[in-house]
Amino acid sequence: MNPFKYFWQMCVKGVALLFIFFGGGVLAVVIIPIAGLVGGPSIDRTQRFIHYSFKAYLRVLLVCGMIRLEINGAEKFAGPGRMVIANHPSLLDVVILMSLIPKVQCIVKHQLWDHRYLGFLMRSAGYIPNDLPPEKMLERCKTAMDSGQLLIVFPEGTRTRPNALPHFQRGFSNIAMLTSSKIQPVVIHCDPPTLFKGEPWWHITEQTPHFRLFVNECLETDTYLLYNTENRSLIARKLTKSMELFYAEKLRNE
């Protein structure tokens, strides 16, 4: 790679990562409190601040030539609340999804919920900590989707390493079964891989990483339950395996 191009991309990538890790702190400590003083506290307002911040952030990455982005079927996000599941090849996955959906709910790690700075942002946005008791977790997820929000879940629980097929945990299936919520699968391709688990921050690919998102039609879990006679736990296990196979096929063929 041209040394100047490498140096430029490394600088932009470093600044971009600083925004991911410290931009949330600025939102939490400065912008959200000011907005609260002006218009009063509002979960909807905070979620929209995050949505537009991520939208602007992606625009900067695109203008700087750090990534290419292709969205297929974004109009399918319109409509009532449901669960959006996605594979997780890159640190930018959640940024891209939240830039596309104004009203979105997330299940976040309790470390973020208790974080000195980001915790305020998580609570202001009404996000759900992952260490809640199961009954309380289900109640919060159902309330969010019943109110029209889309709940984003990464069933793998962490980012996938390059060329590895997804291995899903059963949490999303249990929530879907117990809340009778629709599942909307989103398949994310990133070629060449970037910001994956274990990648050094200074690693620069010769080709510009190309993100392709495919938003698929919703799966009606009520219909899935109707044609199965097993108990919910077994159905959730089968649903998890079915989604794993679905993603494996899509990731190989799209």
N, C-alpha and C positions, 0 to 999 in steps of 0.2 A: 504494500500500500504506500502511496505517496506520503512522505513524512509530515508534510504540512496538513494533509487531510486527516491523518491519524491523530496529530496533536489537536486539531480543531474538534474532531469528534470526541476525543477523550475529554476535553474541556467541557463540551456541551453535555456529555453524559454525566460528568461529575456534578455539574450544576443541576441537571435534571434529577439526579438521585438526592441531592441536598434538598431540593424542593419537596420530594416525596417524604423525606424523613423530618424536615423542619417546617415545611409549608403548613402542615397540619397544626404545628405549634403556634404559628402566626395566626391562623384562623381561630384557634382556641383562645389565645391570650389577648388578641387585639380586635379582630374583625367581628367575631360573634358577640363578645360583650358590648361593643359599640352598637351593633344592630339591635341587641336586646334593649339597650337604653332608649333607642329611637322608637322602636316599634313593639317592645315587649318580647319576652321569650316565646319562641315558637319552634317546634320540631320541624314543621313544614318549611319554615324559612331557612333553618340551618341546613336541611337536606338540599334545598335549592342552591344555597351558597356553595356547598360541596360539589354539586352537579356542575354548576357553571365554572367553578375553579378548575375542575378536571377537564372540562371542555376547552377552556383556554390553554391549559397546560398541554393537552394533546395538539392543539393548533400550533403551539410554539415548536414542539418536537417535529411536526410535519414540515413547517416552514424551514427549520434548520436542517432538514434532510436526515434526521436521526432514525425515522421509521417511515414505512408506507402502511397505509391502513385501508382495508376494503371491508365494507359492511354489507352483508346480504340478509335482507328480511327484517330490517330494524322496525318496519311498520307493524310487525307482529307483536311488538311490546305494548302496543296500544290495547286498552281494555282493562277489565277489573283485575284485582290483585291475584297473584299466583306465585309459585316458586320457580325461580330461574336457576337452573343448574348449569355449570360449565366446567370443562377441564381447565387445568391451571398450569400452562407452560411458562408463564412469565410474570414478573412483578407488576407489569402494566395491565394485566387482565382486569383487575378490579377497577382500575382507573378508566379503562375503555368502557366497561359495562356501565359504570356510574355516570359517565359522561353522556350516555345514551338515554338514561332513565331519570327523569326529574324526581320522582317520588320512589325512593328505594330504601329498603330495610336490610340490614346486615346482621349476621351473628359474628361477633368479634371476640378475639381472645381476651381473657380476663386481665392479662398483662396490659393491654391497651386501655381497658375500662378503668384500671387502677393507676394508669400512668400519670405522672405529675402534671403534665401539660395536656396531653392528648385525651386524657380521661374526661375532661370538661367537654371537649368536642364530641366524644362518643355519647356522653349523656345528653348533650344539647340536641343531638341528631336523633335521640331515642333508640339507638342501636341496642342490640340484645347481647349481654355478656354470655359467654359459652359455659360458665360454671353455675348457671341457675339450676335449681331442682327441676327434674324432667317435667313435672306438671306445670310449673311456672313458665318454663321454656315454651311448651306447647301453647299455653295461653297467650304468651306474647306474640308468637308467630302467627297464630290464628287471628288475633286482634289486628295485627299489621295487615295481613292479606284481606281480611274482611273490610278494612277501611280503604282498600284500593291500592295499597302499596305493593310493590313487587319485592319479594324476598330473595336475595342473592345467596346461593349456597355453592361452595366448591366441595363436592363430595369426597375429593381426594384428601382434603384437610391440609395439604401443603402443595408447593409447586412440584411439578413432574420434571424429572431429569430428561434431557433430550433423548428421543427415540424409545422412551419407555411408554408402554401402554398404560392407561389409567387403571388404578385400583381403588375402587370406591368403598368408603365406609357406609354403614347402613343408616346413619343418622337422618339423612334427607328422606329416605324411604319411610322411616318411622313417622317423621313429621307429616309427610304427605298422606300416609294412611290414616293417621289419627285426626287430621284436620280436614280430610277429604279435599285437599287442594289440588289444583291443576299443576302439572310440571311442564315447564318450557325449557327444553334442552338447547344450549348454545354450544356450538363446536368452535374451538379457537385453534387456528394454525399459526405458527410463527416460524418463518424460514428466511434466513438461518436463525437458529435459536439465540435469544438474548435475554439477559436478566433472569436466567433460570436458577434453580437451587444450586448453590455451590460455585457459581460463576464469579471470578474476580471482577470488581467494578471497572477496572481499567481495560478489560478485554474488549477489543473492537473487531467487528467482523468486516471482511473486505466488501461484502455486499450489504446493502441496506436491509435491515430486518423488515420483512413484509408480514404484517398481521392480517389474517383473513378470518372474519367472524361469520358464522352461518347460524341464523336464528331459525329454529325449527318450530313446527306446529306443536301445540300443547297436547300433552297426554292427560286424558281424563282419568283420574285415579278412581272415581266412582265406578266407571265402566270396568276398570281393571279388577276392582273388588267384586263386581257383579258376577263375573265369569270364573271366579275362584272360590272353592269351598273350604280351603285350608284356613287356619287361624291367621290373624293379622301379622304375627311375627314371621311366619313362614312366607306369607305373601310379600312382606317387605324385603325378605332375603332374596326372593325370586325377582322382585322389581329391581333391586340393586344389581343383580347379575345381568338382568336384561339390559339395563342402562350401560353397564360396562361393555357388553357386546356391541351395543349400538354405537358407542363412542369409538371402540376399536375399529369397527367397519368404516365409520365416517373419516377417522383420522388416516386410514390407509388409502381411501378412495377419493376424497375430495381434494 
